[in-house]
């Protein structure tokens, strides 16, 4: 089964799809499961999501194992044979590997079927990268009817020794939200800027006023990171003083309350600066990722599984800074997410030369199998 899973992972890597466009990816997964351990499916969950539902005769818990379908708008620089065949789109977060692990779990389920109880749901979730997929899945009554007792997921973590299981007692990942700020003034001739309202000075002041809001020390409970990700002003037309501009940021905190306070203060700054400079403004909040709070009992099942399998365990006190929409499940069900080391020399997530290490797939399948048994889904 290991080689079959590897082949699937590389096929998925070759054919990435962006958030909300994962129809062909879901069909590839469906065909793989149908070929190796067919079962009942729930299609088009939260968009192009897919759930493979295995129900066993003896009552027991419902355990959901979740992964992500989507890729990123990043042009791949790798030159290996399974490089992305889609220009400007590639799997640079490892979702191809996460999918292959969860799909590959069907081999374990097939072999363990006589001893399994309750229900195991393999969930292939769309649109994780935009923060929309998990909420959309949860809004679907077909998912709610499953009434999960536990939900689990993993994420590969470059920079950590290969195969190390990373457990987090409390939060797995930060609360993250993006902000778009659109400023409107008045265009003028570049020779007569006083006849218009150029937003450049206001943009610079917003950047300056936002800077003290950062609390970069992750040890602090009010940790906050405001990252400018995109600025837009004018055009390459040297006779025009621009009349519109835009700034985009991501906000990251450990705590939802801190995030709310940060957002409120940011809006105050924007209103004050724009009022002073005579600008109209519009703010739009985008791509919200709630903090992922690991359920203590579910997290203990992860640690117990890793130790029973003899995998090295790294118990980490601080959450990861990235956003992860698994937090939506954690708000609703007992849920936990763990990291799995992708190797100390593997490029960082979202780098153009990143590729998921095939060696991790057997580790991931073994972990999820042992977690399922730990939940009481085995006789």
Protein Blocks (a to p, Z undefined) as FASTA:
>chain_A
ZZmmmmmmmmmmmmgcdehilmmmmmmmmmmmmmmogcdddehihijaccdddddfbgcd
dddddddfbdcdddcfbfbfkbcfbghiacfeopmmmmmmmmmmmmmmmmmmmmpghjad
ddddehklnopmmmmmmmpmklmmnopabdcdddddehiaehiacddfkbfbdcdddddd
ddddddddfklmmlpccfklmmmmmmmmmmmmpcfblkbmkbccdddfbdcehjadfkbc
cfbdcdddddddfbfklmmmmmmmmmmmmmmmmmmnopacddddehiaddddddfklmmm
mmmmmmmnopacdddfbdcfbdcfklmmmmmmccddddddebjkbccehiakbccdfklm
mmmmmmmmmmmmmnopaZZ
